[in-house]
């Protein structure tokens, strides 16, 4: 017995030695290294993907964040330059040179940063003649109209010539007389108020001598081909007896409107018709006991900015009423201060403006976004203090106590706010507040409109119609392929559908825009008959096949019956297209598109229906492949057990297979939805790219992704447009993140619920 035990121990030790030797072999060690490398590689890859997504998220935030940053001002210097007695003062474009015109006709230029005098120009005035009124007739041309004490007017142009001696920019100011130094006689007495508007062909002027008499003169600009001199040819000379005091006199840049406003808040508007001013309306701009303290035009001359003694600033602009007449409406109010508004100064290139109140508080505002960008209390100012800003809106000069304060301004994106991006905005010349995206136009008076609502709506609309087309086909096809189709047929159908996913979407968009859209327009009744009759005939064929004689049914191998639907689908589609024109002629008088428009339904050739079909073909392979795998992976013992207990094939499918595969099917749908939301090229090429909010299936849309693709190459880096496009990308990122998170939670719930089957 002892010998047997010893022999057993010897064999056991030998086996252990062999196992240890095998464990320590190079092959096993190499396998352990590969397992470890794979484990670490997968972990690093997963972490890298997470880090990449997080970095994209924070980079988008980094680019978007300046949109909502408040303005900042930084005092540069205070120096002695008295401008309180000036009739006109301001700065050139770069904010380096300031200018002031005094009543004696001396035009002086000074360094806006140091106050050093640069040059002085004396206007050609007659002895004893003084400047009593001055206004810009055109900011773009630096054209100024002067009203003189003799009743004469003089037009001067400021010229700021750039040169680069030794590579350093130098600005040389000068005064020119584009219409001559003699001026034009306008009034018998001093001109106290004056305003003018110049276009390429006309110059119109309104002026007042301080009484209620308004003088309106309209000139045509005539250019001599020999001397290149421009002269004024009078077209109309009109005298208007105003019923209210002309404390403020304004003439819009187009020369179409004139406003006479009293300090009591009364306004009389005039409209130009046949070269004459015709009375339009009279109204009160303020409530009782509230005085008007300043009135200025916003950029473009459409809106009036009215400051009052309560410290509020109101924006008014004309809106067409039901009688096709323009009436001024108070669009928005800026509640700035408890003290009266002292002065308002509009920006020259944006719809922004600055204001000073009686308590020396400075405010920077933006009209369209209804945004108070900055408020700052100034020091060492007087009741006569005024302000000016250069055309680039980055330098401010404020007068007071015989000195000037120079401030630098950082205010890059005042036109953007939460309400401007996501709310209805009432833009000038619009009949009502609207959600509008329009980032560019052909005119310099254009104001960019950056509402993201139409783009978000278009994104969801395109995805909705795509999923409406793709989901039934993809899911039903996946069910039939995985559960009913013969294995050999499945090996042909599934790869064929999956290969469709490799088809470039630009090809689908190209075909949809240039081929499918015109075909659908020409055969619109046939398309709708196809959508209506194809499901009916497919179901009818199924019922007919069910009641076929057994000899015929058994002649087709089980699982191959779907092939019989191919000729049915082709035949029904052909018949629908063949009968399209007869039906259109019978029911729609030969043109269904015109009939739809007569019913108030707009029709665009590249519309949501085209996008839905084209994008649906791009989404179908994704949904089909994942859903088919989920259904095919349902354990056979579940279906066999259900069938063994007496359930029919359809009962087993509905009550066992689909619930078990529901997490995978739901994942397929959500992945397809994510693909549809982010799709770019199909929407870009198959729709009109019009950012409108219409549920009409016959109209197009513009999606967030297509908008980024279209406009990013044209946007200026760092501009509001550029950052809003990144914000659109951020919104798209959030859309997909929310959808995927929601889908993952639902998928986990479905898995927990049906995982025990």
Buried (B, 14 or more C-beta within 10 A) or exposed (E): EEEEEEEEEEEEEEEEEEEEEEEEEEEEEEEEEEEEEEEEEEEEEEEEEEEEEEEEBEEBEEBBEBBBEEBEBEBBEBBEBBBBEBBBBBBBBBBBBBBBBBBEBBBBBBBBBEBEEBBEBEBBBEEEBBBBBBBBBBBEEBBBBBBBBBBBBBBBBBEBEEEEEEEEEEBEBEBEBEBBEEBBEBBEEBBBBBBBBBEEEBBBBBBBBBEBBBBBBBBBBEEEEEEEEEEBEEBBEBEBEBEBBBBBBBBBBBBBBBBBBBBBBBBBBBBBEEBBBEEBBEBEBBEEEBBBBBBBBBBBBBBBBBBBBBBBBBBBBBBEEEEEEBEBEEBBEBEBBEBBBBBBBBBBBBBBBBBBBBBBBBBBBBBBBBBBBBBBEBEEBEEEBBBBBBBBBBBBBBBBBEBBBBBBBEBBBBBBBEBBBBBEBBBBEBEEEBBBBBBEEEEEEEBBBBBBBBBBBBBBBBBBBBBEBBBEBBBEBBBBBBBBBBEEBBEEBBEEBBEBBEEEBEEBBBBBBEEBBEEBBBBBBBBBBBEEBBEEBEEEBEEEBEEEEEEEEEEEEEBEBBBEBEEBBEEBBEBBBEBBBEBBEEEBEEEBBEBBEEEEBBBBBBBBBBBBBBBBBBBBBBBBBBBBBBBBEBEEEBBEBBBEEEBEEEEBBEEBBBBBBBBBBBBBBBBBBBBBBBBBBBBBBBBBBBBBBBEBBBBBBBBBBBBBBBBBEEBEEEBBBBBBBBBBBBBBBEBBEEBBEEBEEBBEEBBEEBEEE
